[in-house]
């Protein structure tokens, strides 16, 4: 089965979720683009959008239509060539509308898993629940007439275990998109020795067509991205808890969040990132990974307490940030949750005092939005850390310790065989997390 045959009938499980909707969008555009090529004229393409929440499907289709319009407007020159044989399509507006219709006509939204029984390729983007994934794979494979290839978007569950429990003969690999899939360039590819011939090659061909950058990961729980992020998050939580002997815990959370963003020149602070992913999701991923890490304890009592209090973070349907560890106004954090007070404490009540305790941010340490645009990011980061090393401030001390721990985690991923190289770790953090520099560096030696 060649590339076009493989993508002629595709299903996306969990299509209405934030990951599934992005995967659906990417595949709808890719399948439509392939179908518009002269050599594929007349070939049918079917994309099943499957989700248990029927009420979410109309909104999903509206989202897809809106995003396809944006994509069409960006490539109207290409579309004019693809529709050159259509004398009835004259102006750009007509071509764009026809393209939108062609893309949307491929998608079949529904709630019935039976739609996947004829698919050659199944993307799975349901929750990080191994039992649910196995149940879905087993049900499809038992009834499938074509024995599909399964591309799971899991960010933490080992692929070999899913394969063994579902009994699908190695026809599964990890194709982990980063959020949001339509924008993020990174895909973590996790293969297993049982994969059939051509499966890995097809995954690379698909990633290339979707304009994604592949970083391989060995099949170890958490893989590269969450392997670093979960440990980085735990370190930050532990540091905040240690600081709570000097200040209230909510102030310590603010301090560590500020250090990880401003002093380390990251796009957002670590607690804001936990909120973005979701307190509940981070906690769940740690629970998934922990049984596989015999010499570590990937668990946080703080996250348990927040979860029990329904402090979960995550995003609303429109993509705006929900309140989590931090409270948000117009997308910006303005308060931090106090486990003691069971309420949010505004930054205005304590930020100036905590900022003074951390110390002034030196001019060599640039805002992330500035350094990310520079061609010589590493040189700028090297200078910034050199300056932090000679400062006698709490902020500099915490930043250097955090950077060293981040480096240790990166090297741990290489030494334990999760990542093939330090460069792969750096690529994941730079591409998937938008860090200005990779964690495995010489800045903090």
Buried (B, 14 or more C-beta within 10 A) or exposed (E): EEBBEBBBBBBBBBBBBBBBBBBBBBBBBBBBBBBBEEEBEEEEBBBBBBBEEEEBBEBBBEBBBEBBBEBBEEBEEEBBEBBEEEEEBEEBEEBBBBBBEBBBBBBEBBBEBEBBBBBBBBBBBBEBBBEBBBBBBBBBBEEBEEEBBBBBBBBBBBBBBBBBBBEBEBBBBBBBBBBBBBEBBBBBBBBBEBBEEBBBEBBBBBBEBBEBBBBBBBBBBBBBBBBBBBBBBBBBBBBBBEBBEEBBBBBBBBBBBBBBBBBBBBBBBBBBBBBBBBBBBBBBBBBBBBEBBEEEEBEBEBBEEBBEEEBBBBBEEEEEBBBBBBBBEEEEBBBBBBBEEEEBBEBEEBBEEBBEBBBEBBEBBBEBEEBBEEEEBBEBBBBBBEBBEEBEBBBBBBBBBBBBBBBBBBBBBBEEEBBBEBEBBBBBBBBBBBBBBBBBBEBBE
